[in-house]
């Protein structure tokens, strides 16, 4: 998988990084002109990164209503782990906003092919000496992938594997394997995860999502949107999913679906929701 390497520094002061997003300032202000994919949104020389192939619990989500979060124990642990990997210590917050850290920024490099639909640069994050010059095209193999923050977050069990079309199958297989290893070892959030639990995630309202259940963030976001736009119960949730896009392929069979509806069940007397496929088996088409 060939990606563009961009050198720069990770930024946190005055921002709200979480377990799968952080800000980055390229050394070369025109660095993203060299990226062939979707345009990256640059604000005052800084871009927002979304870590490729992972999804951490939400610390703030407000696309269809008031700002909400997933259980903060694991959301905050993921954010702390990511910033530690990137070289930050002594991180202080006011709410979710970073007010101090040592150092103020840390050097690093990213490997990217462009942005998502929100203009966030989708990237693999590296620290230390880059393997190639700034602006060069790099063939990313499994050994290089294993040095990235993305791989580290799955290895610690503090993020879910979440794959999109275009992420090379060999790299996807490695990320799926390391997530499965973390799950088997009971690391991070996995002992609390109920995404695929036979009994499902018991949902009594928005408070269940924000304070109790640990589930795949994409499923959390769809539930929040359903509650905000339809009503505070699971009634009609599969129908809501049917109209929400999320086109995907289920591996290894290669089964194509136009939404998450076929993968979601309402169980236990309509009080709980579960997914019938593991997160690492899903490959989404970027909307």
JOMO-V839878 format. One record per helix or strand. SS is the DSSP state (helix for helix, strand for strand). FROM is the first residue (numbers start at 1). TO is the last residue. If there is no record, write none. Layout:
((SS;FROM;TO) (SS;FROM;TO))
This chain:
((strand;2;11) (strand;21;26) (helix;31;34) (strand;42;43) (strand;46;51) (strand;54;55) (strand;61;61) (strand;68;68) (helix;72;85) (strand;89;94) (strand;97;102) (strand;105;115) (strand;121;126) (strand;137;139) (helix;142;145) (helix;149;155) (strand;160;161) (strand;163;164) (helix;169;184) (helix;190;192) (strand;193;193) (strand;201;202) (helix;206;211) (strand;214;214) (helix;217;229) (helix;237;242) (strand;248;250) (strand;255;257) (helix;261;263) (strand;264;267) (strand;272;275) (helix;279;281) (strand;282;284))
